Amino acid sequence: LSNQRAACRKGELNETRQQRLEELGVNWNPKDAVNNRKWMHKFNLLVKFKEREGHCRVPQTHKEDDEKLGNWLSDQKQAHSKGKLDPERYGKLKELGVEW
């Protein structure tokens, strides 16, 4: 599978083969999938925080379920200010009530 991923990145994978692999559920960039899972985990912790506290103003040093939620939210705000936060993620945070 790693050879198939490498060929796909180089644009050398036959389109039919690529389609078949995608139908089987192949993820071409598994690191992205891991990062997305981690991000959603932290986002869900923020949802939990908001449900309990009624707001998204997480103190910088706050931990939620032993995770550094305050640091994570600060990182998201910094990424946004630098134009590096994915628009979809920004939308989720804004919809939840994060103040920028």
MODELLER restraints for C-alpha pairs under 7 A, 6 or more apart:
rsr = mdl.restraints
at = mdl.atoms
rsr.add(forms.Gaussian(group=physical.xy_distance, feature=features.Distance(at['CA:4:A'], at['CA:13:A']), mean=6.94, stdev=0.5))
rsr.add(forms.Gaussian(group=physical.xy_distance, feature=features.Distance(at['CA:5:A'], at['CA:28:A']), mean=5.82, stdev=0.5))
rsr.add(forms.Gaussian(group=physical.xy_distance, feature=features.Distance(at['CA:7:A'], at['CA:13:A']), mean=5.07, stdev=0.5))
rsr.add(forms.Gaussian(group=physical.xy_distance, feature=features.Distance(at['CA:42:A'], at['CA:69:A']), mean=6.77, stdev=0.5))
rsr.add(forms.Gaussian(group=physical.xy_distance, feature=features.Distance(at['CA:45:A'], at['CA:64:A']), mean=6.52, stdev=0.5))
rsr.add(forms.Gaussian(group=physical.xy_distance, feature=features.Distance(at['CA:50:A'], at['CA:56:A']), mean=5.45, stdev=0.5))
rsr.add(forms.Gaussian(group=physical.xy_distance, feature=features.Distance(at['CA:56:A'], at['CA:97:A']), mean=6.21, stdev=0.5))
rsr.add(forms.Gaussian(group=physical.xy_distance, feature=features.Distance(at['CA:56:A'], at['CA:98:A']), mean=5.37, stdev=0.5))
rsr.add(forms.Gaussian(group=physical.xy_distance, feature=features.Distance(at['CA:58:A'], at['CA:70:A']), mean=5.33, stdev=0.5))
rsr.add(forms.Gaussian(group=physical.xy_distance, feature=features.Distance(at['CA:59:A'], at['CA:70:A']), mean=5.39, stdev=0.5))
rsr.add(forms.Gaussian(group=physical.xy_distance, feature=features.Distance(at['CA:60:A'], at['CA:70:A']), mean=4.10, stdev=0.5))
rsr.add(forms.Gaussian(group=physical.xy_distance, feature=features.Distance(at['CA:60:A'], at['CA:71:A']), mean=5.47, stdev=0.5))
rsr.add(forms.Gaussian(group=physical.xy_distance, feature=features.Distance(at['CA:60:A'], at['CA:74:A']), mean=6.96, stdev=0.5))
rsr.add(forms.Gaussian(group=physical.xy_distance, feature=features.Distance(at['CA:61:A'], at['CA:70:A']), mean=5.45, stdev=0.5))
rsr.add(forms.Gaussian(group=physical.xy_distance, feature=features.Distance(at['CA:61:A'], at['CA:71:A']), mean=6.65, stdev=0.5))
rsr.add(forms.Gaussian(group=physical.xy_distance, feature=features.Distance(at['CA:62:A'], at['CA:68:A']), mean=6.26, stdev=0.5))
rsr.add(forms.Gaussian(group=physical.xy_distance, feature=features.Distance(at['CA:62:A'], at['CA:69:A']), mean=6.01, stdev=0.5))
rsr.add(forms.Gaussian(group=physical.xy_distance, feature=features.Distance(at['CA:62:A'], at['CA:70:A']), mean=5.00, stdev=0.5))
rsr.add(forms.Gaussian(group=physical.xy_distance, feature=features.Distance(at['CA:63:A'], at['CA:69:A']), mean=5.29, stdev=0.5))
rsr.add(forms.Gaussian(group=physical.xy_distance, feature=features.Distance(at['CA:63:A'], at['CA:70:A']), mean=6.68, stdev=0.5))
rsr.add(forms.Gaussian(group=physical.xy_distance, feature=features.Distance(at['CA:76:A'], at['CA:85:A']), mean=6.76, stdev=0.5))
rsr.add(forms.Gaussian(group=physical.xy_distance, feature=features.Distance(at['CA:77:A'], at['CA:100:A']), mean=6.77, stdev=0.5))
rsr.add(forms.Gaussian(group=physical.xy_distance, feature=features.Distance(at['CA:79:A'], at['CA:85:A']), mean=4.97, stdev=0.5))
